[in-house]
Amino acid sequence: MKINALEIDFLAVGSNSKSGDAIAIRFGNCTNNRWNEQTIFVVDGGDKSAGEAMINHVQNIYKSDKIDRVILTHPDGDHASGLRTVVENMKIGKIWMHCPWNHWKELKPFCTDGRITTNSFGERLRRAYDYADQIENIAQEKGIEIFAPHQGAYFHQGDNVSLVKVLGPGKEFYLSLIQESDKTPRMLNESVSKTFSLDKVTKYETMDINTENLSDVSESTSSENNMSLILYITIAGKKILLTGDSGCDALYKAIYYAKNNNIDLRDLNLLQIPHHGSRHNLSQNILSQLYAPIGIISCAVNGEPNHPSPIVVNALIRRGINPYTTKGNGILYHVNTPQRSGWGSIEPSTFNPFVKV
């Protein structure tokens, strides 16, 4: 199949202030405004209503009842909840997801609680990551294969090598994140998470980078966020980076891996801004190593000032990355496909000189 067409739909998630991710992707051969062959991916499913919207989208826009790959970037509810509905009600080729409860063998030497057994370890993590557990159970009932992708894993079709490649996390880093998570039975070498002050001060920013309030060093985020799969997509001549809720530590490791594999992340066409535009998931140094003219922020209607943070929006604009937010509306990025009836262009977010720090 000659792949010449691509559509990426960032569905709206969150009707109030709670953000999430739900992304539908189709690619294949499209000629004379007609899809001849297509492959469909779903990356995360948002909340329950977003999962229902995803099913409707695939059936009515993509005209299909099958999804070739379902990918859960990490087990947080705002990414996993809706996927239960998707997996339960659609035909699924394969699921890419991690099941933390399967790693007792590697983590047992680090457990400081002698009462913990294989079963109790698994049961505790299954309760902690309930949505992911339910997805696994549904998959097993339906006979759907689950693949645990680590850094370097990829999807290809025929001669089209590495259409979707996992830049992170690597297995060792992933195991360390399970070990550090507060959802895991007590482990050696647990890290202490940074806390953030609730007191906010309004500051004035200009386009001058010297007024920027985005940190120049790594901020802290949860272990679960850093578990996010970071996906590098090269389809129909375009280069896209999907980041889930990855934090700076995870992004640094993915960037390092990309450089060592001759992948230029400053030559992207589209960049998903991590964790709905939170200021705690990016730094000045990270942004110096990523570039795309388009930055997509999946965020709730009333997600501001956290999702997205005006500090992040301003930082993107300074660097020539045009930030587009969902805020209750889906966003379509497409290559060589027909215009959809009722869909129109959108404007990027604008610079906000007053930010809270």
C-alpha positions, -999 to +999 in steps of 0.1 A: +000+000+000+014+034-010+008+057+020+001+092+009-026+104+033-029+111+070-055+124+094-049+130+132-079+140+152-074+154+187-109+149+202-123+172+228-120+159+263-134+175+295-165+197+296-154+216+327-118+219+341-106+182+339-085+177+308-076+144+291-063+129+258-082+111+231-065+109+197-077+091+165-053+086+136-059+072+102-034+068+073-033+050+040-040+057+004-063+084-007-068+094-043-094+117-059-108+125-024-115+088-018-099+065+008-088+033-009-071+017+020-067+029+056-052+019+089-066+033+121-049+040+154-064+053+187-040+068+212-057+072+246-094+075+251-100+103+276-129+100+300-160+078+294-178+103+273-147+108+252-145+071+247-181+071+234-172+101+211-142+081+198-164+052+188-188+076+170-159+093+153-143+061+140-177+047+128-191+078+113-160+097+101-136+069+093-165+046+083-150+016+101-159-007+130-122-018+134-092-001+151-059-017+141-040-004+171-052+009+204-024+026+224-026+035+261+002+059+268+000+055+306-026+043+331-041+076+344-078+078+342-080+108+320-063+087+293-075+052+301-111+055+312-126+060+277-105+032+262-125+007+282-155+016+262-136+016+229-120-018+235-153-033+247-173-021+217-150-021+187-130-047+168-093-043+179-063-056+161-038-052+190-033-031+221-001-014+230+000-008+268+020-015+299+008-036+327+028-026+358+016-056+378+036-079+355+070-067+368+071-083+402+101-105+392+123-075+384+111-054+413+110-081+441+147-075+452+138-038+459+107-044+480+112-036+517+080-051+529+086-089+534+049-095+535+044-086+498+039-116+475+035-119+438-003-120+442-005-091+466+019-070+445-003-076+415-035-070+433-024-037+447-012-024+414-043-036+396-064-016+421-042+014+418-044+013+379-080+001+378-088+014+343-058-003+328-067-035+346-102-034+332-088-029+297-066-059+301-095-080+313-117-070+284-088-077+260-084-112+275-121-119+272-121-109+235-088-125+227-070-093+218-032-094+220-015-069+243+020-057+235+042-039+260+062-014+239+095+000+251+120+024+236+128+013+200+096-006+194+079+003+161+049-003+138+055-009+101+035-020+070+053-038+042+082-016+029+070+013+051+095+009+079+089+024+113+058+044+107+053+048+144+083+045+167+085+045+205+112+070+217+105+063+254+104+051+280+131+025+280+125-006+301+150+003+329+135+038+332+100+024+332+109-001+360+124+027+380+092+047+377+071+018+390+096+016+419+092+053+426+055+055+423+035+060+455+010+034+442+037+007+445+045-013+477+074+002+496+106+000+476+142+010+481+155+042+464+121+058+464+123+095+454+105+123+471+082+143+448+085+181+447+056+200+461+043+232+445+032+263+464-004+273+461+005+310+465+005+326+431+020+360+421+010+378+389+040+387+367+044+406+334+059+390+304+069+403+269+082+385+238+116+391+253+128+357+265+145+374+295+110+379+309+101+343+306+088+324+337+091+289+323+118+271+343+152+266+327+156+233+347+135+202+350+103+204+370+089+174+388+059+154+377+044+121+388+059+087+380+027+079+361+031+109+338+067+099+331+055+064+321+038+080+291+048+065+257+065+090+235+056+083+199+074+095+168+052+093+137+066+095+102+037+092+077+029+108+044+060+129+045+052+144+079+069+141+113+048+142+144+057+137+181+030+126+206+041+131+242+012+120+265+018+135+299+056+130+298+077+152+322+111+166+316+130+135+328+111+113+303+115+139+275+153+143+281+157+105+277+136+104+245+155+133+230+188+116+238+176+084+222+164+103+192+198+120+187+216+087+189+193+073+162+196+103+138+161+115+145+159+153+144+132+165+168+137+201+158+124+192+123+088+182+133+056+192+115+035+188+146+042+186+184+018+175+210+025+197+241+027+173+271+002+171+299-023+195+285+001+224+285+012+222+322+042+243+331+056+214+351+062+192+321+084+215+300+115+236+305+135+261+285+161+235+278+136+210+266+120+235+242+155+243+228+156+208+215+121+205+201+105+224+172+074+222+151+053+251+136+022+235+151+018+227+188-014+209+199-027+212+234-055+189+245-072+207+273-107+211+289-129+241+283-121+256+316-087+241+321-068+274+325-046+286+342-031+251+346-042+234+314-028+252+295-005+275+315-001+309+299+036+306+307+038+276+284+017+292+257+039+323+257+071+302+256+058+283+226+049+316+208+084+330+215+099+300+197+077+301+167+055+272+177+019+281+171-002+267+200-037+253+192-060+242+220-090+219+219-111+235+247-143+217+238-136+213+201-118+187+181-087+196+160-079+179+127-044+178+112-046+163+077-024+156+047-038+149+012-073+142+024-106+159+014-120+188+034-147+176+059-181+192+057-188+215+086-151+218+096-132+250+093-099+266+102-089+277+138-067+304+152-038+297+175-037+309+211-024+345+216+003+359+238-008+367+274+014+393+291+000+386+326+009+352+341+007+337+375+038+322+390 
